[in-house]
Amino acid sequence: LRPDELAAFLTAALQRVPELVAYLALGEFAGLRNREMQGLTWPMIRPVDVHIPNAITKSRAVRFIPINPTLRAWLGAIPHGKSRRMVVPADHQ
């Protein structure tokens, strides 16, 4: 998607299905794999990076993914994201 299309897509998701915005933004802006996002909890998302423990990485090696300003903004836009432990709710996996 072009940047303007991605922004429109994420904005629509934020309005209609906000619990999926983190999943979409982490995939697009951090390159996280689906399996990594399914095991991701909010405490793994830290101020400067996303800590992916070896238990959920493809290579079984710990990964630290930097959080760029765009990703930070989208994660901050989620109104109730951190009230749940899992980043991607089980009913959306």
C-alpha positions as YAML, in Angstrom:
chain: A
units: angstrom
residues:
- id: 1
  name: LEU
  ca: [0.00, 0.00, 0.00]
- id: 2
  name: ARG
  ca: [1.04, 3.57, -0.56]
- id: 3
  name: PRO
  ca: [1.51, 5.64, 2.61]
- id: 4
  name: ASP
  ca: [-1.78, 7.48, 2.10]
- id: 5
  name: GLU
  ca: [-3.64, 4.19, 1.56]
- id: 6
  name: LEU
  ca: [-2.09, 2.65, 4.66]
- id: 7
  name: ALA
  ca: [-3.03, 5.72, 6.72]
- id: 8
  name: ALA
  ca: [-6.62, 5.50, 5.48]
- id: 9
  name: PHE
  ca: [-6.72, 1.76, 6.21]
- id: 10
  name: LEU
  ca: [-5.39, 2.19, 9.77]
- id: 11
  name: THR
  ca: [-7.73, 5.12, 10.41]
- id: 12
  name: ALA
  ca: [-10.70, 3.01, 9.32]
- id: 13
  name: ALA
  ca: [-9.51, 0.13, 11.51]
- id: 14
  name: LEU
  ca: [-9.14, 2.49, 14.47]
- id: 15
  name: GLN
  ca: [-12.75, 3.60, 14.04]
- id: 16
  name: ARG
  ca: [-14.24, 0.16, 13.39]
- id: 17
  name: VAL
  ca: [-12.00, -2.48, 15.01]
- id: 18
  name: PRO
  ca: [-9.49, -0.67, 17.27]
- id: 19
  name: GLU
  ca: [-8.24, -3.90, 18.85]
- id: 20
  name: LEU
  ca: [-6.62, -4.81, 15.52]
- id: 21
  name: VAL
  ca: [-4.69, -1.55, 15.03]
- id: 22
  name: ALA
  ca: [-1.70, -2.77, 17.04]
- id: 23
  name: TYR
  ca: [-1.56, -5.97, 14.97]
- id: 24
  name: LEU
  ca: [-1.69, -4.05, 11.70]
- id: 25
  name: ALA
  ca: [0.78, -1.35, 12.77]
- id: 26
  name: LEU
  ca: [3.31, -3.81, 14.21]
- id: 27
  name: GLY
  ca: [3.20, -5.82, 11.00]
- id: 28
  name: GLU
  ca: [3.58, -2.81, 8.73]
- id: 29
  name: PHE
  ca: [5.99, -0.61, 10.69]
- id: 30
  name: ALA
  ca: [8.01, -3.15, 12.68]
- id: 31
  name: GLY
  ca: [7.88, -6.20, 10.40]
- id: 32
  name: LEU
  ca: [6.68, -8.54, 13.11]
- id: 33
  name: ARG
  ca: [5.57, -11.94, 11.93]
- id: 34
  name: ASN
  ca: [2.05, -13.20, 12.55]
- id: 35
  name: ARG
  ca: [3.26, -15.85, 15.03]
- id: 36
  name: GLU
  ca: [5.26, -13.23, 16.93]
- id: 37
  name: MET
  ca: [2.25, -10.95, 17.22]
- id: 38
  name: GLN
  ca: [0.04, -13.79, 18.43]
- id: 39
  name: GLY
  ca: [2.34, -14.31, 21.41]
- id: 40
  name: LEU
  ca: [3.02, -10.63, 22.07]
- id: 41
  name: THR
  ca: [1.92, -9.06, 25.35]
- id: 42
  name: TRP
  ca: [1.79, -5.34, 26.12]
- id: 43
  name: PRO
  ca: [4.73, -5.48, 28.57]
- id: 44
  name: MET
  ca: [6.91, -6.62, 25.63]
- id: 45
  name: ILE
  ca: [6.25, -3.28, 23.94]
- id: 46
  name: ARG
  ca: [8.66, -0.94, 25.65]
- id: 47
  name: PRO
  ca: [9.27, 2.79, 25.12]
- id: 48
  name: VAL
  ca: [12.05, 2.35, 22.56]
- id: 49
  name: ASP
  ca: [11.63, -1.20, 21.25]
- id: 50
  name: VAL
  ca: [9.55, -4.35, 21.08]
- id: 51
  name: HIS
  ca: [11.13, -7.28, 22.90]
- id: 52
  name: ILE
  ca: [10.38, -10.53, 21.11]
- id: 53
  name: PRO
  ca: [11.44, -13.44, 23.34]
- id: 54
  name: ASN
  ca: [13.04, -16.50, 21.79]
- id: 55
  name: ALA
  ca: [9.97, -18.63, 22.58]
- id: 56
  name: ILE
  ca: [7.96, -16.89, 19.85]
- id: 57
  name: THR
  ca: [10.57, -16.04, 17.20]
- id: 58
  name: LYS
  ca: [11.07, -18.07, 14.06]
- id: 59
  name: SER
  ca: [14.81, -18.43, 14.64]
- id: 60
  name: ARG
  ca: [14.44, -18.98, 18.41]
- id: 61
  name: ALA
  ca: [16.73, -15.97, 18.94]
- id: 62
  name: VAL
  ca: [15.63, -12.97, 21.01]
- id: 63
  name: ARG
  ca: [14.77, -9.95, 18.86]
- id: 64
  name: PHE
  ca: [14.60, -6.27, 19.77]
- id: 65
  name: ILE
  ca: [12.67, -4.26, 17.19]
- id: 66
  name: PRO
  ca: [13.07, -0.47, 17.41]
- id: 67
  name: ILE
  ca: [9.85, 1.54, 17.63]
- id: 68
  name: ASN
  ca: [9.88, 4.30, 15.05]
- id: 69
  name: PRO
  ca: [7.81, 7.49, 15.53]
- id: 70
  name: THR
  ca: [5.05, 6.34, 13.18]
- id: 71
  name: LEU
  ca: [4.57, 3.05, 15.02]
- id: 72
  name: ARG
  ca: [4.66, 4.88, 18.36]
- id: 73
  name: ALA
  ca: [1.89, 7.22, 17.18]
- id: 74
  name: TRP
  ca: [-0.37, 4.38, 16.05]
- id: 75
  name: LEU
  ca: [0.18, 2.38, 19.23]
- id: 76
  name: GLY
  ca: [-0.59, 5.52, 21.23]
- id: 77
  name: ALA
  ca: [-3.84, 6.02, 19.31]
- id: 78
  name: ILE
  ca: [-5.34, 2.78, 20.61]
- id: 79
  name: PRO
  ca: [-7.81, 3.91, 23.28]
- id: 80
  name: HIS
  ca: [-7.87, 0.78, 25.43]
- id: 81
  name: GLY
  ca: [-4.99, -1.30, 24.14]
- id: 82
  name: LYS
  ca: [-3.03, -1.68, 27.33]
- id: 83
  name: SER
  ca: [-6.03, -2.71, 29.40]
- id: 84
  name: ARG
  ca: [-5.60, -6.22, 27.95]
- id: 85
  name: ARG
  ca: [-2.55, -8.38, 28.45]
- id: 86
  name: MET
  ca: [-2.34, -9.78, 24.89]
- id: 87
  name: VAL
  ca: [-1.71, -7.27, 22.10]
- id: 88
  name: VAL
  ca: [-3.85, -9.26, 19.67]
- id: 89
  name: PRO
  ca: [-6.98, -10.61, 21.37]
- id: 90
  name: ALA
  ca: [-7.48, -14.37, 21.05]
- id: 91
  name: ASP
  ca: [-10.73, -13.90, 19.15]
- id: 92
  name: HIS
  ca: [-8.81, -12.10, 16.37]
- id: 93
  name: GLN
  ca: [-5.98, -14.58, 15.95]
...
